[in-house]
Amino acid sequence: MGIFKRLKTITMAEINGLLDGIEDPIAMLNEYSREMEKEIAKGQQALARQIFVEKKQAALISETKSVVDKRTRQAKLAIEQGDEVMAKLAVQEKLNNENQLQLYVDQLESIKGQTQILIEKLNQLKETYNQMQHKKILLASRANVAQSMKQIQKVTVSFHTDDIARGVARAEEKILMMEAEVQAGHQFSTPLAQFDAAYDHFVSDEELNKEIEKLKSENEKVAAL
């Protein structure tokens, strides 16, 4: 592999590694979790402010009721004492506070409705967050399995199967050649061995004549008897 091809391979590997890191599904899920946690925190702060406003409104209603009750007692007392001017002032203020009281009560109902909507949305957000946490665990497990399988596939693909096949073929050829050489050597050595064996059993003329003379002598002795 040339140096430029190696540099290109290394560069592409680094770029792909960076992209894989950016698109890491587990990292993405963790980021979504953090964003949702921030939204939940914002929702809780908004709910706290809403509850504070609701309590302030309830306190204002309670205070206005107290004023209405107080002006009612003052008006009754002024009437008993025959003080019409004081009675009118007390009644006037009583009526004004009663009108304000009804406005405050209506406002409180509206605030409570907004509080309930905010509570429901916050609960939905928390439920979604909990579901996402459970799903994140499942997806993390699936991601780990997929990553493991991906690594296995990379290792498998990285095998140079063609080179291996060619290497096996070369090894087989060498073995066949060795076997052929052994067989060829055996075929050449066998006739030589047979010739050597035949030579080993060859009888000379001298030995043959001696054996014939020996047999003649034995025959003569038999005839003499």
C-alpha angles and dihedrals in degrees: 000000000000122000093246092051090049092050090049091050092049092047093049091047091053092048092048090048091054092048091048089051092050092048095042102142094210091051089049091051091049090051091050089050092052091048091050091048088055090050091050090050090051090048092051091050091049090049091050090053091046092051089048091053090047092053092046090052091049090050090050090052091049091049092048091049089053090052091049091050091047094050090047091056091046092051092050091048092049091050091050089051092047092243100142095173093055090042092054092048091050093047092046092054091043091056093045091052092046089055089048090046092057090049091050091048091051090048091051091053089052091048091049090051090052090047091053092049090050091049091051092049091047091050090049090050091050091048091050089048092051091048090049091051091053091045090047090058090051093045091047089055091048091047091052091051092046091048091050091049089047091053091048090051091049090052091047093048091047091064110104094227094172092054090047091050091050090048092052090049091052091049090050091050091051091050091049089050091050090050091048091050091051091048092047091049090051093051092051095044097051099067090046090052091049091049091049090050092049091048091050090057096045113125118216124225091248092056091046094052092048091053092049092050089049092054092047091052091052091050092050091053091051092050092051091058 
